[in-house]
Amino acid sequence: MPKVKFFLSLKIQLFIFCLFAFIPIVLISSYLFHEHTKSILENELKDKLLAITSISTDKFDINEIKKLQKPEHANTKEYKQIKNELINIKSKISYIKNIAIIVKKDADNAFYVLDTSEKTEDLNKDGRIFPETEGLVLLGDESNHTKISTESGMLEGFNKVTLSNISYTDKSGTWLRAYAPILDQYKKPTNAVISVDMYIHNSNSDNESFLKLFKNIFIISFIIISIFLFISVKLFLYPIKKLIEKIYKITKGQFDEKIPFSWVYGEVGELVDSVNQMSDDLKVYYTKAELGKEQLSEKQKIIEITTQQIKSKNYQLNNTILTLNSINELVEELIAIKDTEELMNTVLPSTIQLIKADKGFIIQYLPEQKEFKVVTCFNTNATEINDILPINDNIYLKKIIETKNYINISEIGKIKEEEFKTALMFPLLLEKELRGIMCIMNKNEDKVESEVFSETDETTVRTLSKLVAAVWESIHLFEMATVDNLSKLYVRRYLEKSLEEEIKKSSRNHTQIGIIMVDIDNLQKCNNNYGHFVGDQVIKQVAEQIKINIDDIDLAARYGGEKLVVYMPEKTSDDANNIAEEIRMCVENMEVAVPIGDNLKVTVSIGISAFPHNGNTTEDLIRSAEEALYVAKREGKNRIVISE
C-alpha cells in the first residue's frame, strides 16, 4: 500500500484551521446583529403600543366599559360610542390592522370583546384566527360558539405592554398581535386591555431566507472543520503522541527504537528527525557515561576501602592515645600509693577497664611454700578462682613459674566452658624473680571471635604488670623503712615527720588535729607471765583494733614499746575522745589466747591532745598526750584523759 505524503506544513494547517474557524464567527456575529435588530424593532413596537395605551386611557372611561358585560348591552349607545372610537383610532393609525377592547368580568374568568367587527366570523375573515378557548366571546354575538383565544400574551397584557407570539401574513405584510392595559386615573392597570394587530414588515421572506442561509453555512462549516480536525488528529497529534512516548523511553535509557514516521513532513517531520538524531547522540553519550560510571565506581570502591582503612587506623590510634593517657594517669596515681592493698585494688580494675575485659585477679607467689595466695579480685572471688583455675595445681601457672613469661590462653574455656573463653596471664617480676601473677579474663557469653585479646591488649597488660611489680617493690622497701614489723603500724620516725607536715597544712587551713596515745596496761607483767610471744600477740591485736576504728586519713604508729600513737587530721579533741573510747571498748572486749589457762583480757589507757590547743609542734603535742596518758595510768588505768 503506497504511503500518503503529509506535505502540509504546520503554518498551512494553522491557516486553514483559522479560515474555517472564522466562518462560524461571522455567522454568529450576523445572528447576533439580526437579534439586535429584532430587539430594536420590538422596542419600537412597544413604544407605539404605549402611545396607543395613552390614547386609549384618554378616550375610554373604564367605568363605562365595565358596565358593558351583558349581551343586550351591544345595542346600547355607550357600546356604539366605544366601537366608533375604536374605528376612529384604527383609521388614524396606519400601522394598525385590527383593534379591540377585551374586558375581564368580575364574577368569573369570562372575557368579552368590544371590537370593530360586527361578528366573530368577520374577525376570522379578516385574518384573526382564534383557537377555541373558554371565556372569550364577542359581545352581542354569544350565540356564536366560535370563541376568542385567552392566550398567555393577552393575560400578561392586563398588567404590562406585551408582544404576543401570534403573528400572521397577508398580501399587505406581516402583522403581530400586541396587548396594552387600559389605565385608570391613577395610571394603574384595570380589568380592560387594548388588543391590536400591528404591522411589522412587508414580508418575512427576507428573515426566513437569512435564517435558511445561516443554517446551511453553519452546517457546511461544521462538517468541514470536523473533517479537518479528524485529519489533524491523525496526521499531527498522533505523531506528537509518539514523540512524547519516545522521549519518555529516552528518559528510561531506551535509545534503539526509532519513530517510524517517514511520511510526516513540515515542522512535525523536522521534530521527528531531530528526536531520532537526539536518541542516537544520547545513546553514544550514555554508553560513555556508563563506562565512566563503572570506572568511577571502581575508584569509589578503592576510596571507600582506603577510607575504611584510614578510619580503622585512626580508631586504633585514638584508642592507643586514650590508652596511653589512661596509663599515664594511672602511673601518676600508682606512684603516690604507699600501701600494697591499695596498689592492687587500684591497678586491677583500671587494667580490666582499659582493655574492656570482664574479670580478673592478682595472686602472690610464695616461693618457700611454692604456692599462690589471692591478693585481690575484680568481679569474682577466691572460691570461684580456685574453681576455674586451681591456683596451686594449674598447668598454666606452673608454666609461668618455669618460663617467667606471659600466656595468652584462647582455649581456657576447656577448663570450664560456661565461664570464660580467653585469658591473659602476666608474671609480676622483680629482678627476674616471680612475685605474683596478674590474670585478666573475658567472658564466653555474647563474645565473638574478634573480641579475643589483641596485641594492643597484651602490650597494655605487659606495661601495667611491669609497673605494678616496680611499685610493689617500692612499697615493700617503703614498708621496710617506715612500717613496724610487729604491729604493721608506721614507725615513730615516720609518724613525727608526717605529723610535722600535717601541722603545716592545718596551720594554713585553720583546722585542728587530734592526737591520741595508747598504752597497753600491764604488758610487762604479761611478758613475764606468758612470755614475749603472747606479749607480741597483744600488741598485734591492739594495733588491729586501732586500724579498724580510725579513718583512712588518720595515721597510726608504734611509738615505742607498748605505746601506740594516732594523729587525726581535721578532728577536735572531742572527736578524738569518741574514737579513743571506741578503741578502748574494743580492746576491753578482746581476748588473747595463752598457752595455759583462760584467754587473756587486755585494757589500755589513753591520753589525748589537740592542735593548736596543746601546742604548735610535734614535740608539744606528743608530750601533752603522754602527760594525759600518765594521768590515766595514775587514776587506775583503762580510761581516757584529755590534756588541758
CORQUI-V165033 format. One record per pair of residues at least 24 apart in sequence whose ideal C-beta (glycine too) atoms are under 8 Angstrom apart, sorted by the first residue. I is the first residue (numbers start at 1). GAP is how many residues later the second one is. Records with the same first field share a line. If there is no record, write none. Layout:
# CORQUI-V165033
I = GAP, GAP
This chain:
# CORQUI-V165033
3 = 259, 260
4 = 259
5 = 258, 260
6 = 229, 257, 258, 259, 260, 262, 263
7 = 258, 259
8 = 227, 258
9 = 256, 257, 258
10 = 226, 256, 257, 258
11 = 256
13 = 219, 223
16 = 212
17 = 208, 211, 215
20 = 201, 204, 205, 208
21 = 204
23 = 194, 198
24 = 194, 197, 198, 201
27 = 187, 190, 191, 194
30 = 180, 184
31 = 183
34 = 173, 176
41 = 159
42 = 121
45 = 118, 131, 133, 153, 155
46 = 115, 117, 132
48 = 47, 150
49 = 112, 114, 129, 130, 131, 147, 149
50 = 111, 130
52 = 37, 41, 44, 47, 128, 142, 144
53 = 108, 127, 128, 129, 130, 141
55 = 34
56 = 33, 45, 124, 126, 138
57 = 125, 126, 130
59 = 26, 30
60 = 25, 41, 122, 132
62 = 120, 122, 128, 129, 130
65 = 36, 38, 49, 117, 127
66 = 37, 40, 125, 126
68 = 35, 44, 46, 71
69 = 34, 36, 43
71 = 68, 69, 71
73 = 66, 67
74 = 65, 66, 67
75 = 65
79 = 35, 60, 61
82 = 32
83 = 31, 32, 33
86 = 28, 29, 30
87 = 29
90 = 26
94 = 105
95 = 103, 104
96 = 100, 101, 102, 103
97 = 29, 30, 75, 78, 99, 100, 101, 102
98 = 25, 28, 30, 97, 98, 99
99 = 95, 96, 97, 98
100 = 94, 95, 96
101 = 81, 91, 92, 93, 94
102 = 34, 46, 52, 77, 90, 91, 93
103 = 88, 89
104 = 54, 87, 88
105 = 86
106 = 85
108 = 27
109 = 26
110 = 25, 26
111 = 24, 25, 26, 37, 39
112 = 24, 25, 26, 27
113 = 24, 25, 26, 35, 82
114 = 25
119 = 25
120 = 24, 26, 28
121 = 25
123 = 25
127 = 41, 43, 48, 70
128 = 40, 69
129 = 39
153 = 24, 25, 26
154 = 25, 39, 41
157 = 24, 36, 37, 38
158 = 31, 33, 35
159 = 30
160 = 29
167 = 33
168 = 29
169 = 34, 35
172 = 27
173 = 26, 27, 28, 29, 30
174 = 25, 26, 27, 28, 29, 30
175 = 24, 25
176 = 24
235 = 29
236 = 32
239 = 25, 29, 33
240 = 28
243 = 28, 29, 32
246 = 29, 33
247 = 28
250 = 28, 29, 32
253 = 33
255 = 24, 25, 27, 28, 31
256 = 27
316 = 140
319 = 137
320 = 136
323 = 31, 133, 137
326 = 24, 28
327 = 27, 133, 136, 137
330 = 134, 137
331 = 136
334 = 133, 134, 137
335 = 136
337 = 134, 138
338 = 137, 140, 144
339 = 136
340 = 35, 132, 135, 136, 139
341 = 34, 35
343 = 125, 128, 129, 132
344 = 31, 32, 124
345 = 31
347 = 91, 117, 120, 121
348 = 28, 29, 30, 90
349 = 29
350 = 114
351 = 87, 89, 109, 110, 113
352 = 26, 27, 88
354 = 106, 110
355 = 85, 98, 101, 102, 105, 106
357 = 67, 83, 84, 85, 96, 100
358 = 83, 84, 85
359 = 61, 81, 82, 84
360 = 78, 79, 80, 81
361 = 24, 77, 78
362 = 66, 74, 75, 76, 77, 106
363 = 28, 73, 74, 76
364 = 71, 72
365 = 36, 69, 70, 71, 72
367 = 66, 67
372 = 25, 64, 65
375 = 61
387 = 29
388 = 27, 28, 31, 32
389 = 26, 50
396 = 29
397 = 28, 40
400 = 25, 27, 34, 37
401 = 33
404 = 25, 28, 30
406 = 52, 55, 56, 59
408 = 45, 50
410 = 42
412 = 29
413 = 31
417 = 27
418 = 26
419 = 24, 25
420 = 24
421 = 26, 31
422 = 30, 31
424 = 29, 33, 34, 37
426 = 35, 36, 39
427 = 38
428 = 37, 40, 41, 44
429 = 37, 40
430 = 39, 40, 42, 43
435 = 34, 37, 38
436 = 33, 36
438 = 26, 27, 30
484 = 73, 74
486 = 50, 53, 54, 72
487 = 52, 53, 56, 71, 77
488 = 52, 55
489 = 54, 57, 58, 67, 68, 69, 75
490 = 65, 66, 67, 68
491 = 66, 67
492 = 65, 66, 67, 68, 73
494 = 63
495 = 60, 62, 64, 70, 72
496 = 122, 126
498 = 57, 69
499 = 56, 68, 119, 122
500 = 118
502 = 65, 67
503 = 108, 113, 114, 115, 118
505 = 64
506 = 63, 64, 105, 106
507 = 105, 109
511 = 58, 59
512 = 58, 59, 60, 61, 98, 99, 100, 101
513 = 54, 55, 56, 57, 58, 97, 98, 108
514 = 53, 54, 57, 58, 59, 61, 62, 65, 94, 96
515 = 50, 51, 52, 53, 61, 93, 94, 95, 96, 99, 106, 107, 109, 110
516 = 49, 50, 52, 60, 63, 64, 67, 90, 91, 92, 109
517 = 42, 46, 47, 48, 89, 90, 91, 105, 108, 109, 111, 112
518 = 24, 28, 45, 46, 47, 48, 62, 65, 86, 87, 88
519 = 43, 44, 45, 85, 86, 87, 88, 110, 114
520 = 42, 44, 82, 84
521 = 81, 82, 83, 84, 112, 116, 117
522 = 81, 115
523 = 38, 39
524 = 38
526 = 74, 76
530 = 64, 65, 70
531 = 64
534 = 58, 60, 61, 66
537 = 55, 56
538 = 54, 62, 64
541 = 49, 51, 61
542 = 45, 48, 60, 62
545 = 38, 41, 42, 45
546 = 37
548 = 38
549 = 30, 33, 34, 37
550 = 29
559 = 63
563 = 63, 66
565 = 57, 60
567 = 54
572 = 38
573 = 35, 36, 37, 40, 69, 70
576 = 32, 34
577 = 31, 63, 65
580 = 26, 28, 60
581 = 59
584 = 54, 55, 56
588 = 50
603 = 34, 35
604 = 34
605 = 24, 27, 28, 32, 33, 34, 35
606 = 26, 33, 34, 35
607 = 24, 25, 33, 34, 35, 36
608 = 32, 33, 34, 35
609 = 33, 34
610 = 33
614 = 29
